Amino acid sequence: MEAIFKFLNIYLAARRTALSILILMFILLCTMKVSAQKQNQVEKMATKGYAMRFSDTIASLHIQKEALSLAKKNNSRIDEAICYAYLAMTYRRLLQLKEFTRYAEQSYRIANTTVDKRAIAYSNWAMGLLRSYIDDKAGAVDYMLKAYGLFVQLNEYSYCAKIGADVSYLFYPGAEVNVRKYADEALRFAEKSNDPESILHARLAVGSYLLENASSNDSLLWKKAVSFYKETIHQAQQVEKFIVSKSNIGIAHLNIAVLYMNAPKPIDEEAFLSHLEQATHIGRQYNLRNIYRSSLGLRGQFFIQKGDYRTAENLFKEGIAYQKTLPYKDNDLLAAFFGCLKELASKEKDYAAYHEYDTYFNRYNKLKYDEEMQKILQNTDARFESEKKMELIKQLEKENELEKKNKFLGYGISGVLLAGLVFMYRSYYYRQRYYHNREDILRQKQANSELKVQLMEKESLEILADKLSIERRLLQSQMNPHFIFNLLANIQSMILKNDRLIAISYLGKFAKLTRQVLEQSRMDRISVEVEVQTLKNYMDLQQLRLNHSFDYCIDMDETVDPNVHIPPLLLQPFVENAIEHGLKPLADLRHGFLKISFHLRRDTAVLECTITDNGIGVEESRSKKENLPHTSLSTKITDERLALLYPKNPFVQLKITDRKNVEGGGCVVFLSIPLI
């Protein structure tokens, strides 16, 4: 007993622990619900700060860091991951690789401690942009596609559009099918989002592959690309105030200018210069240096093609001067400008100028090369550190997963041991109860068996009593007193009229019918031939009784074997009903006719009997009997007999219908009897 009490204490302690866990889970869910409500506010704040990255970088970073502080204060890991992702993408725009890397990795690490799809999507987006920045296209595609799939599940169509467009750029060049696929998907999602900036971003991605495929040799593709860019610019101008990335509008003007420059000759100079002028205006208006410099370079190339070397030279020198005024030097662009000036000097055979420009070209080209090497080294270092941290994160995740598995394994072993102890206790308890109750069960089974035998005997007696009762009522219904009295009166009348031979014949038939009814009422089955003879005697006597006011015929199908057996006296009640209630009330209206048909269905061994008369019909007969005290019980008795003889037999059928649509009217009785 002491061991049992110990087991019970363990079981109760386990129940208390489970209850405590449920309470903690409930509190956690409530906390998560509150966090989810605050999450939207924090994310909205971070999104607002990120949107200011072009117009006011300082204010953008300030708002985003305030959002991060609020997320930490609310202890929301989800909001933290989203804020870090936004900060990472902002520092990407500022070209600060160190901060970009730090925030992207923090976002990814924190997001993976949650199960929130939104946070994981943001963190993968930031990591994808980081991988793209350090020239790891394969890694960038992996992260971006994961973010893309999660945003699709969240129905964030504007983000799907932006990421889809970036993915299409990552596949360029070399995978045109994927470039088209993701650019087109980006445009589809952008249109669903109805966000002007996302639409412009996606249309530029689609326009990029149209620009790549357009050439002066295929005027159809060129016109398609130009038309697409014109529509893009038109849409952007309609909603320009809602577009944060104004540089994308300038890029659209520059791309269509490139299309005009590469157009079939002669090119539309007015359209080309108009789009360059608009790009230059956007560059100056929003201080977009890259747009302004690119427009200067394209205009210079155009004047070189025209042969206006002085204008081209002035434009290239303007670009160089503008670049030198900026706080940072773009050696690649300076090298490109001096390279163009070298080309001009070569065309004019001005070797002194050529030498001067070549000196500057080599200097900036070397600086560009050094910068590229430095960038490659930085990217390689950043990639190495990133991969190292990712491996560490994966290792920590595996260790956490293993720890969880070990914890669950411990819980499982404890649960199995507890279940085993409970099972042992229950087995012992029920085994004792089993031995105590076994004799009682056996005694109860014996008593139940005796009671079952008694019930079966009682049921058999009740069935026999029902059968005898039905047979008694059937016998009474077969020999209707009115039928006997009327028949004897008719025979007496024949004797008085000296029709002694006919009277003797009918007396013989009456005696034979009486004997048949008495004999058959004691039999379980009779042949169809005997049933037909009984019906003939009965109908002959009915003809005498009703002064031959009707005729009859019996039609036995060739499928019927006269020796097959059926229950006795099944058809006579319906024949009596047809004569008494259908043909007798005809009076002088018309001569009555009664037909009895037999057909055997060999597939189911069922005898189908049809009794047809041209009497007044069932409905009229019922209306005439409403005020009479006598009610025919033959149909009810036959139903009871069939139910007793063929319990739950699907082939038993009794159907009585009027012949409303047949001339002369009448009634049809259809009886389906399984052969015995």
C-alpha positions in Angstrom: 0.0 0.0 0.0 2.8 2.4 0.8 4.2 1.9 -2.8 0.8 2.7 -4.2 0.5 5.9 -2.3 4.0 6.9 -3.6 2.8 6.2 -7.2 -0.3 8.3 -6.5 1.8 11.2 -5.2 4.0 11.1 -8.3 0.9 11.2 -10.5 -0.7 14.1 -8.7 2.6 16.0 -8.8 2.7 15.4 -12.6 -0.8 16.8 -12.9 0.1 19.9 -10.9 3.2 20.4 -13.2 1.0 20.1 -16.3 -1.5 22.6 -14.9 1.3 25.1 -14.2 2.6 24.7 -17.8 -0.9 25.4 -19.2 -1.2 28.6 -17.0 2.3 29.8 -18.2 1.3 29.1 -21.8 -1.9 31.1 -21.4 0.1 34.1 -19.9 2.6 33.8 -22.8 -0.2 33.9 -25.3 -1.7 37.0 -23.7 1.7 38.6 -23.8 2.2 37.7 -27.4 -1.2 39.2 -28.2 -0.2 42.5 -26.6 3.1 42.4 -28.3 1.4 41.9 -31.7 -0.7 45.0 -31.1 2.4 47.1 -30.3 4.3 45.4 -33.2 2.3 47.2 -35.8 3.0 50.6 -34.2 6.8 49.9 -34.0 7.0 48.6 -37.6 5.0 51.5 -38.9 7.5 53.9 -37.2 10.5 52.0 -38.7 8.9 52.0 -42.1 8.3 55.8 -41.9 12.0 56.4 -41.0 13.2 54.1 -43.8 11.1 56.1 -46.3 13.1 59.2 -45.4 16.4 57.7 -46.3 16.7 59.8 -49.6 15.3 63.1 -48.3 16.8 63.3 -44.8 19.3 60.6 -43.9 19.9 61.9 -40.3 16.2 62.0 -39.5 15.7 58.6 -41.1 18.3 57.0 -38.8 17.0 58.8 -35.8 13.4 57.6 -36.3 14.5 54.0 -37.0 16.7 53.9 -33.8 13.8 55.3 -31.8 11.6 52.4 -33.2 14.4 50.0 -32.2 14.5 51.4 -28.6 10.7 51.0 -28.4 10.9 47.4 -29.6 13.5 46.6 -26.9 11.5 48.4 -24.3 8.4 46.2 -25.2 10.7 43.2 -25.2 9.4 42.3 -28.7 12.0 40.2 -30.5 9.8 40.3 -33.7 9.9 44.1 -33.8 13.6 44.1 -33.0 14.4 41.9 -36.0 12.3 44.2 -38.3 13.9 47.4 -37.0 17.4 45.9 -37.5 16.5 44.9 -41.0 15.4 48.4 -41.9 18.6 49.9 -40.4 20.7 47.4 -42.4 19.0 48.5 -45.6 19.4 52.2 -44.8 23.2 51.7 -44.2 23.4 49.8 -47.5 22.1 53.0 -49.2 24.9 54.9 -47.3 27.5 52.4 -48.6 28.6 51.7 -45.0 29.4 48.0 -45.3 30.4 47.4 -41.6 27.1 48.8 -40.2 25.1 47.2 -43.0 26.6 43.8 -42.1 26.2 44.2 -38.4 22.5 45.1 -38.5 21.6 42.5 -41.2 23.2 39.7 -39.1 21.5 40.9 -35.9 18.2 40.9 -37.7 18.7 37.4 -39.0 19.9 36.0 -35.7 17.0 37.5 -33.7 14.3 36.6 -36.3 15.4 32.9 -36.2 14.7 32.8 -32.4 11.0 33.5 -33.3 8.5 31.7 -35.4 7.1 34.9 -36.9 7.0 34.8 -40.7 7.1 38.6 -41.0 10.3 39.0 -39.0 12.0 36.1 -40.8 11.0 37.6 -44.2 12.5 41.0 -43.3 15.7 39.4 -42.0 16.2 37.3 -45.1 15.5 40.3 -47.3 18.3 42.2 -45.5 20.7 39.2 -45.7 19.9 38.9 -49.4 20.8 42.5 -50.0 24.0 42.1 -48.0 25.0 39.0 -50.1 24.2 41.0 -53.3 26.3 43.9 -52.1 29.4 41.7 -51.5 28.9 40.0 -54.9 27.6 36.6 -53.6 24.8 36.2 -56.1 24.0 32.6 -55.2 23.7 33.4 -51.5 21.7 36.5 -52.3 19.2 34.6 -54.4 18.7 32.0 -51.7 17.9 34.6 -49.0 15.8 36.8 -51.3 13.7 33.9 -52.6 13.0 32.8 -49.0 11.9 36.4 -48.1 9.9 36.5 -51.3 8.0 33.3 -50.5 7.2 34.4 -47.0 5.9 37.8 -48.1 3.7 36.0 -50.7 2.2 34.0 -47.9 1.6 37.2 -45.9 0.0 38.9 -49.0 2.4 41.8 -48.7 2.3 42.5 -52.4 4.4 45.7 -52.4 7.3 43.9 -50.7 6.8 41.0 -53.2 7.1 43.4 -56.0 10.3 45.0 -54.7 12.0 41.7 -53.9 10.9 40.1 -57.2 12.4 43.0 -59.1 15.7 42.7 -57.2 15.8 38.9 -57.8 15.3 39.4 -61.5 18.4 41.7 -61.5 20.4 39.0 -59.7 19.8 36.5 -62.5 21.1 38.9 -65.1 23.0 38.1 -67.3 22.8 34.5 -68.4 19.4 33.4 -67.1 16.9 35.3 -69.3 14.0 33.0 -68.4 14.4 33.7 -64.7 14.9 37.4 -65.3 11.6 37.6 -67.2 9.8 35.4 -64.7 10.6 37.4 -61.6 10.3 40.8 -63.3 6.8 39.9 -64.6 5.8 38.5 -61.2 7.0 41.7 -59.6 4.9 43.8 -61.8 1.8 41.6 -61.2 2.3 41.9 -57.4 3.0 45.7 -57.7 -0.3 46.2 -59.6 -2.2 44.2 -56.9 -0.6 46.4 -54.2 -1.5 49.6 -55.9 1.7 51.2 -54.4 3.2 53.7 -56.9 6.8 53.2 -55.8 6.5 49.4 -56.1 4.9 49.7 -59.5 7.7 52.0 -60.7 10.3 49.6 -59.3 8.8 46.6 -60.9 8.3 48.4 -64.3 12.0 49.3 -64.3 12.8 45.6 -63.9 10.6 44.6 -66.8 12.0 47.5 -68.8 15.5 46.3 -68.2 15.0 43.1 -70.1 13.0 44.9 -72.8 15.9 47.4 -73.2 18.4 44.5 -73.4 16.5 42.8 -76.1 15.7 46.0 -78.1 18.0 46.8 -81.0 18.0 48.9 -84.2 17.7 45.7 -86.3 14.3 44.7 -84.8 12.0 47.7 -85.0 9.1 45.8 -83.4 11.0 45.0 -80.1 12.4 48.6 -80.1 9.0 50.1 -80.4 7.6 47.8 -77.7 10.4 48.9 -75.3 9.9 52.6 -76.1 6.1 52.3 -75.6 6.6 50.5 -72.3 9.0 53.2 -71.0 6.7 56.0 -72.1 3.8 54.5 -70.2 6.1 54.0 -67.2 7.1 57.7 -67.2 3.5 58.8 -67.7 2.3 56.7 -64.7 5.2 57.9 -62.5 4.5 61.6 -63.3 0.8 61.1 -62.3 1.8 60.0 -58.8 5.3 61.6 -58.4 4.5 62.9 -54.9 3.9 59.4 -53.6 7.2 58.0 -55.0 10.1 58.1 -52.4 12.8 56.9 -54.7 12.9 59.8 -57.1 16.0 58.4 -58.7 13.9 55.7 -60.3 12.0 58.3 -62.3 15.4 59.7 -63.6 16.5 56.2 -64.5 13.3 55.7 -66.6 14.2 58.9 -68.5 17.8 57.8 -69.0 16.8 54.3 -70.2 14.4 55.7 -72.8 17.2 58.1 -73.9 19.5 55.1 -74.4 16.7 53.5 -76.5 16.5 56.6 -78.7 20.3 56.7 -79.0 20.4 53.1 -80.2 17.3 53.5 -82.4 17.2 52.9 -86.2 18.8 55.9 -88.0 18.0 58.7 -88.1 17.2 58.9 -84.4 14.6 61.2 -82.9 17.0 63.8 -81.5 14.3 66.0 -80.0 12.8 63.1 -78.0 16.4 62.0 -77.0 17.4 65.4 -75.7 14.0 66.0 -74.0 14.3 62.9 -71.9 18.0 63.7 -71.0 16.9 67.2 -70.0 14.1 65.8 -67.8 16.7 63.4 -66.2 19.1 66.3 -65.6 16.3 68.3 -64.1 15.3 65.5 -61.7 19.0 65.1 -60.8 19.4 68.7 -59.9 16.0 69.0 -58.2 16.5 66.1 -55.8 20.3 66.3 -55.7 20.6 62.9 -57.4 24.3 63.1 -58.4 24.3 59.8 -60.3 21.4 60.8 -62.5 23.0 64.2 -63.3 26.4 62.7 -64.2 24.8 59.9 -66.3 22.8 62.5 -68.3 25.9 64.5 -69.0 27.8 61.4 -70.2 25.0 60.3 -72.5 24.6 63.8 -74.0 28.4 63.9 -74.6 28.3 60.5 -76.4 25.4 61.8 -78.5 27.4 64.8 -79.7 30.4 62.6 -80.5 28.2 60.6 -82.8 27.0 63.8 -84.4 30.6 65.1 -84.8 30.1 68.1 -82.6 33.3 67.5 -80.7 33.4 70.9 -78.9 30.0 70.5 -77.3 30.9 66.9 -76.3 34.2 68.1 -74.8 32.5 70.8 -72.8 29.9 68.3 -71.5 32.6 65.8 -70.4 34.6 68.6 -68.7 31.4 69.8 -67.0 30.9 66.3 -65.7 34.5 66.1 -64.4 34.2 69.5 -62.7 30.9 68.6 -61.1 32.4 65.3 -59.8 35.4 67.1 -58.2 33.1 69.3 -56.3 31.5 66.4 -54.5 32.7 65.3 -51.0 33.7 61.9 -52.4 35.5 60.9 -55.5 34.2 58.4 -58.0 37.4 57.4 -59.8 35.5 55.0 -62.1 33.4 57.9 -63.4 36.4 60.2 -63.7 38.3 57.6 -65.6 35.3 57.2 -68.0 35.1 60.9 -68.6 38.8 61.3 -69.3 38.6 58.2 -71.6 35.9 60.0 -73.6 38.1 63.1 -73.8 41.0 60.9 -75.0 38.7 59.6 -77.7 37.9 63.2 -78.8 41.5 64.2 -78.9 42.4 61.1 -81.0 39.6 62.0 -83.5 40.9 65.6 -83.8 44.6 64.4 -83.8 45.4 66.7 -80.9 48.2 64.6 -79.5 49.2 67.1 -76.7 45.6 67.0 -75.4 45.6 63.3 -75.9 48.7 62.9 -73.7 47.3 65.1 -71.0 44.0 63.3 -70.9 45.8 59.9 -71.0 47.8 60.9 -67.9 44.6 61.7 -66.0 42.9 58.6 -67.4 45.7 56.3 -66.2 45.8 58.0 -62.7 42.1 57.6 -62.1 42.0 54.2 -63.8 44.7 53.0 -61.3 42.8 54.5 -58.4 39.7 52.8 -59.7 41.6 49.5 -59.9 42.9 50.0 -56.4 39.4 50.8 -55.1 38.0 47.7 -56.8 40.7 45.5 -55.3 40.1 47.1 -51.9 36.3 46.6 -52.3 36.9 43.0 -53.4 39.1 42.4 -50.3 36.5 44.1 -48.1 33.8 42.1 -49.7 35.8 38.9 -49.3 36.5 39.7 -45.7 32.9 40.6 -45.1 31.7 37.4 -46.8 34.2 35.3 -44.7 33.0 37.0 -41.5 29.4 36.6 -42.5 29.8 33.0 -43.3 31.7 32.4 -40.1 28.9 34.0 -38.1 26.3 32.1 -40.1 28.0 28.9 -39.3 28.1 29.9 -35.6 24.4 30.7 -35.7 23.7 27.3 -37.4 25.8 25.6 -34.8 23.9 27.4 -32.0 20.6 26.5 -33.6 21.7 22.8 -33.7 22.8 22.9 -30.1 19.4 24.5 -29.1 17.6 22.0 -31.1 19.6 19.1 -29.5 18.9 20.6 -26.1 15.2 20.8 -26.8 15.3 17.2 -28.0 17.1 16.1 -24.9 14.6 18.0 -22.8 11.7 16.4 -24.6 13.4 13.0 -24.3 13.7 13.5 -20.5 10.0 14.4 -20.4 9.2 11.4 -22.6 11.1 9.0 -20.3 9.5 10.5 -17.2 6.1 10.2 -18.9 6.8 6.6 -19.9 7.9 5.7 -16.4 4.8 7.4 -14.9 2.6 5.6 -17.3 4.3 2.3 -16.5 3.8 2.8 -12.8 0.1 3.7 -13.3 -0.3 0.7 -15.6 1.2 -1.6 -13.0 -1.1 -0.3 -10.3 -4.2 -0.5 -12.5 -3.2 -4.0 -13.6 -2.9 -5.2 -10.0 -6.2 -3.5 -9.0 -8.2 -4.9 -12.0 -6.6 -8.3 -11.6 -8.0 -8.5 -8.0 -11.3 -7.2 -9.2 -11.3 -9.8 -12.0 -10.9 -12.7 -9.6 -13.6 -11.4 -7.3 -16.1 -10.7 -10.0 -15.5 -13.8 -12.2 -17.9 -16.1 -10.3 -20.5 -13.4 -10.3 -20.1 -12.9 -14.1 -20.4 -16.7 -14.7 -23.5 -16.9 -12.5 -25.0 -13.9 -14.3 -24.2 -15.5 -17.7 -26.0 -18.7 -16.7 -29.0 -16.7 -15.5 -29.0 -14.7 -18.7 -28.9 -17.9 -20.8 -31.9 -19.3 -18.9 -33.8 -16.1 -19.3 -32.9 -16.0 -23.0 -34.4 -19.6 -23.5 -37.6 -18.5 -21.7 -37.9 -15.4 -23.9 -37.3 -17.5 -27.0 -40.0 -19.9 -25.9 -42.4 -17.0 -25.2 -41.6 -15.4 -28.5 -42.3 -18.7 -30.4 -45.6 -19.1 -28.6 -46.5 -15.5 -29.4 -45.7 -16.0 -33.1 -47.8 -19.2 -33.1 -50.7 -17.4 -31.5 -50.5 -14.6 -34.0 -50.4 -17.2 -36.8 -53.5 -19.0 -35.4 -55.3 -15.7 -34.9 -54.6 -14.7 -38.5 -55.7 -18.1 -39.8 -58.9 -17.9 -37.8 -59.7 -14.4 -39.1 -58.8 -15.5 -42.6 -61.2 -18.5 -42.4 -63.9 -16.2 -41.2 -63.3 -13.8 -44.0 -63.3 -16.5 -46.7 -66.8 -17.7 -45.8 -68.6 -14.3 -45.6 -72.2 -15.0 -44.2 -73.8 -12.6 -46.8 -72.2 -14.7 -49.5 -73.5 -18.0 -48.1 -77.0 -16.7 -47.4 -77.3 -15.1 -50.8 -76.0 -18.2 -52.6 -78.3 -20.6 -50.7 -81.2 -18.3 -51.5 -80.4 -18.4 -55.2 -80.1 -22.2 -55.2 -83.5 -22.5 -53.3 -85.0 -20.2 -56.0 -83.7 -22.6 -58.7 -85.2 -25.6 -57.0 -88.6 -23.8 -56.7 -88.3 -23.1 -60.5 -87.6 -26.8 -61.2 -84.0 -26.0 -62.3 -82.9 -29.0 -60.2 -79.9 -30.0 -62.3 -78.3 -26.6 -62.2 -79.2 -26.3 -58.5 -77.5 -29.7 -57.7 -74.4 -28.6 -59.8 -74.1 -25.4 -57.7 -74.7 -27.2 -54.5 -71.8 -29.5 -55.4 -69.6 -26.5 -56.2 -70.6 -24.9 -52.9 -69.8 -28.1 -51.0 -66.5 -28.5 -52.8 -65.5 -24.8 -52.1 -66.4 -25.2 -48.4 -64.3 -28.4 -48.2 -61.4 -26.6 -50.0 -61.4 -23.6 -47.7 -61.5 -25.8 -44.6 -58.7 -28.1 -45.9 -56.5 -25.3 -47.2 -56.8 -23.2 -44.0 -54.9 -26.0 -42.2 -52.1 -26.3 -44.9 -48.8 -24.3 -45.1 -48.7 -24.3 -48.9 -50.7 -25.3 -51.9 -49.9 -25.5 -55.7 -50.9 -22.7 -58.0 -53.1 -25.2 -59.9 -55.2 -25.9 -56.7 -55.4 -22.2 -55.9 -56.8 -21.6 -59.5 -59.4 -24.4 -59.1 -60.5 -22.8 -55.8 -60.8 -19.4 -57.3 -62.9 -20.8 -60.3 -65.4 -22.5 -57.9 -65.6 -19.3 -55.9 -66.2 -17.1 -58.9 -68.8 -19.5 -60.4 -70.7 -19.3 -57.2 -70.4 -15.5 -57.2 -71.8 -15.4 -60.8 -74.8 -17.4 -59.6 -75.2 -15.1 -56.7 -75.1 -11.9 -58.8 -77.2 -13.4 -61.7 -74.2 -13.6 -64.1 -73.7 -9.8 -64.0 -70.0 -10.3 -64.7 -67.6 -12.6 -66.6 -64.1 -13.7 -65.6 -60.9 -15.2 -67.1 -57.7 -16.7 -65.6 -54.6 -16.2 -67.6 -51.6 -18.3 -66.5 -48.3 -17.3 -68.3 -46.3 -20.1 -70.0 -43.5 -19.2 -67.5 -45.6 -20.5 -64.6 -45.3 -24.1 -63.5 -48.8 -25.1 -62.1 -47.0 -27.3 -59.5 -45.1 -24.4 -57.8 -46.3 -23.7 -54.3 -47.6 -20.6 -52.6 -49.4 -19.9 -49.3 -53.1 -20.9 -49.4 -56.0 -18.5 -49.7 -53.9 -15.4 -50.6 -55.8 -14.3 -53.7 -59.5 -15.0 -52.7 -59.9 -11.9 -50.4 -58.9 -9.6 -53.3 -61.2 -11.5 -55.8 -64.0 -11.1 -53.2 -63.2 -7.3 -52.9 -63.2 -6.9 -56.7 -66.6 -8.6 -57.0 -68.2 -7.2 -53.9 -67.0 -3.6 -54.0 -66.1 -3.1 -57.7 -68.4 -5.2 -59.9 -71.5 -5.6 -57.8 -72.2 -1.8 -57.6 -72.1 -1.5 -61.4 -75.9 -2.4 -61.5 -77.1 -1.7 -65.0 -74.2 0.6 -66.1 -72.2 -2.1 -67.9 -71.4 -5.8 -67.8 -68.6 -6.6 -65.3 -65.3 -8.3 -66.2 -62.7 -9.8 -63.9 -59.2 -11.0 -65.0 -56.6 -12.9 -63.0 -53.0 -13.1 -64.5 -50.0 -15.1 -63.3 -46.4 -14.5 -64.3 -43.2 -16.1 -62.9 -40.0 -14.1 -62.6 -37.4 -16.8 -62.8 -34.4 -14.6 -61.8 -35.9 -13.9 -58.3 -38.3 -17.0 -58.0 -41.2 -14.6 -57.5 -44.8 -15.2 -58.7 -46.5 -12.0 -59.8 -50.3 -12.1 -59.6 -52.5 -9.3 -61.1 -56.3 -9.0 -60.5 -57.9 -6.5 -62.8 -61.6 -5.5 -62.9 -63.7 -2.9 -64.7 -65.7 -1.9 -61.6 -66.3 1.5 -60.0 -62.8 1.8 -58.6 -61.2 2.2 -55.2 -62.0 5.8 -54.5 -65.7 5.6 -55.4 -66.1 2.4 -53.5 -64.6 4.1 -50.4 -66.9 7.0 -50.7 -70.0 4.7 -50.8 -68.8 2.8 -47.7 -68.2 5.8 -45.5 -71.7 5.6 -44.0 -71.8 1.7 -43.7 -70.8 0.0 -40.5 -69.1 -3.0 -42.3 -65.4 -2.7 -43.2 -63.4 -5.2 -45.2 -60.5 -6.7 -43.3 -59.1 -8.9 -46.2 -56.3 -6.5 -47.2 -55.2 -6.0 -43.6 -55.2 -9.7 -42.9 -53.2 -10.4 -46.1 -50.6 -7.8 -45.1 -50.2 -9.4 -41.7 -49.9 -12.9 -43.3 -47.2 -11.7 -45.7 -45.3 -10.0 -42.9 -45.4 -13.2 -40.9 -44.6 -15.5 -43.8 -41.8 -13.4 -45.3 -40.2 -11.2 -42.7 -38.1 -8.4 -44.2 -38.2 -10.0 -47.7 -37.6 -7.3 -50.3 -39.5 -9.1 -53.1 -42.9 -9.1 -51.2 -45.1 -6.5 -52.7 -48.8 -5.6 -52.5 -50.1 -2.6 -54.6 -53.7 -1.6 -55.2 -54.3 1.2 -57.8 -57.2 2.7 -59.7 -57.5 2.5 -63.5 -58.3 6.1 -64.0 -56.9 6.6 -67.5 -58.5 3.4 -68.9 -61.9 3.3 -70.5 -64.4 1.7 -68.1 -62.3 2.4 -65.0 -61.8 -0.3 -62.4 -59.1 -1.4 -60.1 -55.8 -3.3 -60.3 -54.3 -5.4 -57.5 -50.7 -6.4 -57.9 -49.3 -9.1 -55.6 -45.7 -10.3 -55.6 -45.2 -13.7 -53.8 -41.9 -15.4 -53.3 -42.2 -19.2 -54.0 -42.1 -21.6 -51.1 
